[in-house]
Amino acid sequence: MESHHMTAFSLRPAMLALAPLALALQGCATYSDPVAEPAAPVAQPAAPAEPVGPGLWKVADEDTTIYLFGTIHALPETVEWYRGPIGEALAETQELITEIPTGAAQDPAMQQMVMASAVLPADQSLRDLLGESDRATYEAALTALGMPPASFDRFKPWFAAMTLSVLPLVQAGYKAESGVEMKLEELAPANARRGALETLDEQIALFDTLPTDSQTAFLMVSADSIDEIVPMMDRMVDEWLEGDADGLAALLNEGLTDPVLAEALLYARNDRWAEWIDTRMDSPGTVFVAVGAGHLAGAKSVQDYLTARGFTVDRVQ
């Protein structure tokens, strides 16, 4: 069987694009948690000489303002980012929009739907889908995480891939509870409406509809780069804290080697979200849209699609 090995860098766009889904699905998998040594302190991104802060943009007309904020979905507890214009914008917002609804994965109906999508047919096993070389690499990645080789045998490759890409971050001290969306949910005005650009099942469909070979390729990207995931995310957080959208884009663009994956995970979604913002501009109010930082960086970002629609996008921070 053909090997699906890719470079570690190819994981970067997927990590930022699908992190909300990967983190949300952690509670759905039925594997045994390893008995791990206490996590070493996570190396914090170096503070810039002149702190700027994570990027914040806005589009506005006479009666509507929509803020665009790039997020990191999981962070170590000690990372501080909430300051300046971010707080001011959030305080005045009347509507908080995230990628998927907060708490969607805790809904029992949603969990049943996830399992129905993620589980392989009874006569199949994940490791049986892999060639000899890929299987050895995959099992070595699980061993590195302190997990049995059979941990994800019942799951489709896309589900195992996303879980494998998140577990090193969790073990290193990254937490969804410390992520930007959870903080925004706490700090947004209680009377601000909550909404989402996508549903949990729409995000699942992005992967579940991929051919098995493409799913396996994504799994092998995660397995091949298991030792690079945490350092990679540390560098991304560093660029994000500095507000360096160009630097973050450079990190991402290094991994955009698969045009089909880039279109599915980033570009097509950015275009749809720009269309949503275009439509929302027709109604008065102040809206705070929080999406993964990768969607607001580089070519074919949400801002680029808005500019193509005739909007002026101003950077606030």
C-alpha positions as CSV (number, residue, x, y, z in Angstrom):
1,M,0.0,0.0,0.0
2,E,1.2,3.5,-0.9
3,S,2.8,5.5,2.0
4,H,1.2,8.8,2.9
5,H,4.1,10.5,4.6
6,M,4.2,14.3,4.3
7,T,6.3,17.1,5.8
8,A,5.5,18.2,9.4
9,F,4.8,21.7,8.1
10,S,1.8,20.5,6.2
11,L,0.0,20.2,9.6
12,R,0.0,23.9,10.3
13,P,-3.1,25.0,8.4
14,A,-5.1,22.2,9.7
15,M,-4.1,22.8,13.3
16,L,-5.3,26.4,13.2
17,A,-8.3,25.8,10.9
18,L,-9.9,22.8,12.7
19,A,-8.6,23.2,16.2
20,P,-12.1,24.1,17.5
21,L,-13.5,20.8,16.3
22,A,-10.5,18.8,17.4
23,L,-10.7,20.2,20.9
24,A,-14.5,19.8,21.1
25,L,-14.3,16.2,20.2
26,Q,-11.9,15.1,22.8
27,G,-14.7,14.1,25.2
28,C,-16.3,11.9,22.6
29,A,-13.4,9.4,22.1
30,T,-13.4,6.3,24.3
31,Y,-9.7,5.7,24.8
32,S,-7.8,5.2,28.0
33,D,-5.8,8.3,29.1
34,P,-2.2,7.5,29.7
35,V,-0.7,7.8,33.1
36,A,1.6,10.6,32.3
37,E,4.4,12.3,34.2
38,P,3.6,15.9,35.2
39,A,3.8,18.1,32.2
40,A,6.9,20.2,32.0
41,P,6.3,24.0,32.1
42,V,5.2,25.2,28.6
43,A,7.8,27.5,27.1
44,Q,6.0,30.9,26.9
45,P,6.3,32.9,23.7
46,A,8.7,35.7,24.1
47,A,7.1,39.1,24.6
48,P,7.8,41.6,21.8
49,A,9.9,44.6,22.6
50,E,6.9,46.8,22.0
51,P,3.8,44.7,22.7
52,V,1.1,45.2,20.1
53,G,-1.3,42.4,20.9
54,P,-3.3,40.0,18.8
55,G,-4.7,41.4,15.6
56,L,-8.1,43.1,15.6
57,W,-9.8,44.5,12.5
58,K,-13.2,46.1,11.7
59,V,-15.6,46.9,8.9
60,A,-18.1,49.6,9.5
61,D,-20.7,51.8,7.9
62,E,-23.1,54.4,9.4
63,D,-25.0,52.0,11.6
64,T,-23.1,48.7,11.7
65,T,-19.7,47.8,13.0
66,I,-18.2,44.3,12.8
67,Y,-15.0,43.5,14.5
68,L,-12.8,40.6,13.3
69,F,-10.6,39.0,15.9
70,G,-8.1,36.1,15.2
71,T,-8.1,33.6,18.0
72,I,-6.0,30.7,19.3
73,H,-8.4,28.0,20.4
74,A,-6.2,26.5,23.2
75,L,-3.6,28.3,25.3
76,P,-1.5,27.7,28.4
77,E,-3.1,29.3,31.5
78,T,-0.4,31.9,31.9
79,V,-0.6,33.5,28.5
80,E,-2.1,37.0,28.7
81,W,-3.6,38.6,25.7
82,Y,-6.8,40.4,26.7
83,R,-6.0,44.1,26.7
84,G,-6.5,47.4,24.9
85,P,-8.9,47.7,22.0
86,I,-10.0,44.1,22.3
87,G,-11.7,44.7,25.6
88,E,-13.2,48.0,24.4
89,A,-14.6,46.4,21.3
90,L,-16.0,43.4,23.2
91,A,-17.7,45.7,25.8
92,E,-19.8,47.4,23.2
93,T,-20.7,44.4,21.2
94,Q,-24.3,43.3,20.8
95,E,-23.5,40.0,19.2
96,L,-20.7,37.5,19.7
97,I,-20.0,35.2,16.8
98,T,-17.6,32.2,17.0
99,E,-16.8,29.4,14.5
100,I,-19.0,26.8,16.2
101,P,-21.6,27.2,19.0
102,T,-20.2,27.2,22.5
103,G,-20.9,23.9,24.2
104,A,-22.1,22.2,21.1
105,A,-20.0,19.1,21.7
106,Q,-21.5,18.7,25.2
107,D,-24.9,18.2,23.7
108,P,-25.7,14.4,23.9
109,A,-27.4,14.5,20.5
110,M,-24.3,16.0,19.0
111,Q,-22.1,13.4,20.7
112,Q,-24.2,10.6,19.2
113,M,-23.9,12.3,15.8
114,V,-20.1,12.5,16.2
115,M,-19.8,8.8,17.0
116,A,-22.1,7.8,14.2
117,S,-19.7,9.7,11.8
118,A,-16.4,8.8,13.4
119,V,-16.7,5.1,14.0
120,L,-15.5,2.6,11.3
121,P,-17.7,-0.3,10.2
122,A,-17.5,-3.2,12.5
123,D,-15.4,-5.3,10.1
124,Q,-12.7,-2.6,9.8
125,S,-9.8,-1.4,11.9
126,L,-7.9,1.8,11.5
127,R,-4.5,0.1,11.6
128,D,-5.6,-2.4,9.0
129,L,-6.1,0.6,6.6
130,L,-2.4,1.5,6.9
131,G,0.5,0.1,5.0
132,E,3.4,-1.4,6.9
133,S,5.5,1.8,7.0
134,D,2.6,4.1,7.9
135,R,1.4,1.7,10.5
136,A,4.9,1.7,12.2
137,T,5.0,5.5,12.2
138,Y,1.5,5.8,13.5
139,E,2.1,3.3,16.3
140,A,5.3,5.0,17.3
141,A,3.4,8.3,17.6
142,L,1.0,6.7,20.0
143,T,3.8,5.2,22.0
144,A,5.4,8.7,22.2
145,L,2.2,9.9,23.8
146,G,2.1,7.0,26.2
147,M,-0.9,5.4,24.5
148,P,-1.6,1.8,23.4
149,P,-1.4,1.1,19.7
150,A,-5.0,0.1,19.6
151,S,-6.3,3.4,21.1
152,F,-8.1,4.5,17.9
153,D,-8.7,1.3,16.1
154,R,-12.4,1.8,16.0
155,F,-12.2,5.3,14.5
156,K,-11.9,6.7,11.0
157,P,-8.6,8.2,10.1
158,W,-9.9,11.8,10.2
159,F,-11.0,11.5,13.8
160,A,-7.7,9.8,14.9
161,A,-5.8,12.5,13.0
162,M,-7.4,15.4,14.8
163,T,-7.2,13.8,18.2
164,L,-3.5,12.9,17.6
165,S,-2.8,16.5,16.6
166,V,-4.3,17.9,19.8
167,L,-3.1,15.4,22.4
168,P,0.5,16.7,22.5
169,L,-0.8,20.2,23.2
170,V,-3.0,19.0,26.0
171,Q,-0.2,17.1,27.6
172,A,2.0,20.2,27.3
173,G,-0.4,22.4,29.2
174,Y,-2.5,23.9,26.4
175,K,-6.1,24.0,27.5
176,A,-9.4,24.8,25.7
177,E,-10.5,26.4,28.9
178,S,-7.7,28.9,28.6
179,G,-8.4,29.5,24.9
180,V,-9.6,32.7,23.5
181,E,-13.2,31.7,22.8
182,M,-13.8,30.6,26.4
183,K,-12.4,34.0,27.6
184,L,-14.6,35.9,25.2
185,E,-17.6,34.0,26.3
186,E,-17.0,35.0,29.9
187,L,-16.3,38.7,29.1
188,A,-18.9,39.5,26.5
189,P,-21.9,41.3,27.8
190,A,-24.4,38.9,29.2
191,N,-27.2,40.3,27.0
192,A,-25.2,40.1,23.8
193,R,-26.6,37.5,21.4
194,R,-24.5,34.4,20.7
195,G,-24.1,32.9,17.3
196,A,-21.8,30.8,15.1
197,L,-20.6,30.7,11.5
198,E,-20.8,26.9,11.3
199,T,-22.4,24.0,13.1
200,L,-20.5,21.0,14.6
201,D,-21.8,18.6,12.0
202,E,-20.8,21.0,9.2
203,Q,-17.2,20.9,10.5
204,I,-17.3,17.2,10.8
205,A,-18.5,16.8,7.2
206,L,-15.4,18.7,6.0
207,F,-13.4,15.6,7.0
208,D,-15.9,12.8,6.9
209,T,-16.6,13.4,3.2
210,L,-12.9,13.2,2.3
211,P,-11.8,10.0,0.5
212,T,-10.2,7.5,2.8
213,D,-6.8,8.1,1.2
214,S,-7.0,11.8,2.0
215,Q,-8.0,11.1,5.5
216,T,-5.1,8.7,5.9
217,A,-2.7,11.3,4.5
218,F,-3.9,13.7,7.2
219,L,-3.5,11.1,9.9
220,M,0.1,10.5,8.7
221,V,0.9,14.2,8.8
222,S,-0.1,14.2,12.5
223,A,1.9,11.0,13.2
224,D,5.0,12.2,11.3
225,S,5.1,15.5,13.1
226,I,4.2,14.4,16.6
227,D,7.4,15.8,18.1
228,E,7.0,19.1,16.3
229,I,3.4,19.9,17.2
230,V,4.1,21.7,20.5
231,P,7.1,23.8,19.2
232,M,5.1,24.6,16.1
233,M,2.2,25.9,18.2
234,D,4.6,27.8,20.4
235,R,5.9,29.7,17.4
236,M,2.4,30.4,16.2
237,V,1.3,31.8,19.5
238,D,4.5,34.0,19.5
239,E,3.5,35.5,16.2
240,W,-0.1,35.9,17.3
241,L,0.8,37.7,20.6
242,E,2.9,40.1,18.6
243,G,0.0,40.9,16.3
244,D,2.3,39.8,13.4
245,A,-0.3,38.7,10.8
246,D,2.4,38.6,8.1
247,G,4.6,36.4,10.3
248,L,1.7,34.1,11.1
249,A,0.8,33.9,7.4
250,A,4.4,33.0,6.6
251,L,4.3,30.1,9.0
252,L,1.0,28.9,7.5
253,N,1.9,29.4,3.9
254,E,4.9,27.1,4.4
255,G,2.5,24.3,4.9
256,L,0.0,25.1,2.2
257,T,1.3,22.3,0.0
258,D,-2.0,20.6,-0.8
259,P,-4.3,23.0,-2.7
260,V,-7.4,20.8,-2.1
261,L,-6.9,20.8,1.7
262,A,-6.2,24.5,1.7
263,E,-9.3,25.2,-0.3
264,A,-11.5,23.0,2.0
265,L,-10.1,24.1,5.3
266,L,-9.3,27.8,4.7
267,Y,-10.2,29.5,1.5
268,A,-13.7,28.3,0.9
269,R,-14.6,28.9,4.5
270,N,-13.1,32.4,4.4
271,D,-15.2,33.2,1.4
272,R,-18.4,32.0,3.0
273,W,-17.7,33.9,6.2
274,A,-17.0,37.1,4.2
275,E,-20.4,36.5,2.5
276,W,-22.0,36.2,6.0
277,I,-20.4,39.5,7.1
278,D,-21.5,41.2,3.9
279,T,-25.1,40.1,4.6
280,R,-24.9,41.1,8.3
281,M,-23.7,44.6,7.4
282,D,-27.3,45.2,6.2
283,S,-28.6,45.2,9.8
284,P,-27.6,47.8,12.4
285,G,-25.6,46.8,15.5
286,T,-22.1,46.0,16.7
287,V,-20.8,42.5,16.2
288,F,-17.6,40.7,17.4
289,V,-16.6,37.9,15.1
290,A,-13.9,35.6,16.6
291,V,-12.3,33.0,14.3
292,G,-9.0,31.1,14.2
293,A,-6.1,33.5,13.5
294,G,-5.1,31.6,10.4
295,H,-8.3,32.8,8.7
296,L,-7.3,36.4,9.1
297,A,-3.7,36.1,7.9
298,G,-2.1,35.8,4.5
299,A,-3.6,35.6,1.0
300,K,-7.3,34.7,0.6
301,S,-8.0,35.8,4.2
302,V,-11.4,36.9,5.3
303,Q,-10.2,40.4,4.9
304,D,-9.2,39.8,1.3
305,Y,-12.6,38.4,0.4
306,L,-14.3,41.4,2.1
307,T,-12.1,43.8,0.1
308,A,-13.1,42.0,-3.1
309,R,-16.7,42.7,-2.1
310,G,-16.0,46.4,-1.9
311,F,-15.5,46.8,1.9
312,T,-12.7,48.7,3.6
313,V,-11.2,46.7,6.4
314,D,-9.3,48.7,9.0
315,R,-6.9,47.3,11.5
316,V,-7.7,48.4,15.1
317,Q,-4.9,46.6,16.8
